Every structure is written in C-alpha cells, then in structure tokens.
Amino acid sequence: MNFDPQAKADTACVRFNMAYPDGDTDAAISAKALVEYFGADMAPDSLVKSYRKNFRAIHAAAQQKGQPTSDGRVLVTAADLEAWAERTVTKSRSSATK
C-alpha cells in the first residue's frame, strides 16, 4: 500500500486515489479530520503532508468504510478514523487474549 503521490488538497479535503480489491477508487479525507485527528493545519501543503504521513490509517479507514458518496468517492471523516482505531484496538486486544 502506498500513498497517492498525486494527492491534492483544497479547503475541504485531500483527494487521493487508492486501490481496492475491485480496482482503484477516488477517495478523500476531510481537512477537518486531518486537523483534528493528525494535527495538521489548514494550509494545503500541511494537509497533503499529513495525508502522506498517515496514509496507512487513512486508507484502512476508507476501506473499512467502503461506502462511496453520491459522487462515487469514499470520504473519510474524523469519526471514521475513530471507528477504525477502535476496531484495531479491539481486534488487537481480542488476539492477545487467545
């Protein structure tokens, strides 16, 4: 899994392309999620840098969400990152007790 080197930021989100089992999909993470969850600031360069630094978690949350918006994109929010993190911790704890 790699980050999308062509990822682009605007004031609302960072848009990127990622691989799904069915093929590539357009996806995005909200700027608000990057600021709240990863500590980015609202400058486009900071948003893209935060996406690249944290792409594994972002892509995993996008794959977990899997539901595209009306424009066919998967939009990752801070709530999606929280759900992904909670699921990862729960799964880790479950594996440790076996």
Helices and strands as residue ranges (DSSP letters): E 8-9, E 13-20, E 23-30, H 31-38, H 44-53, H 55-65, E 74-76, H 78-96
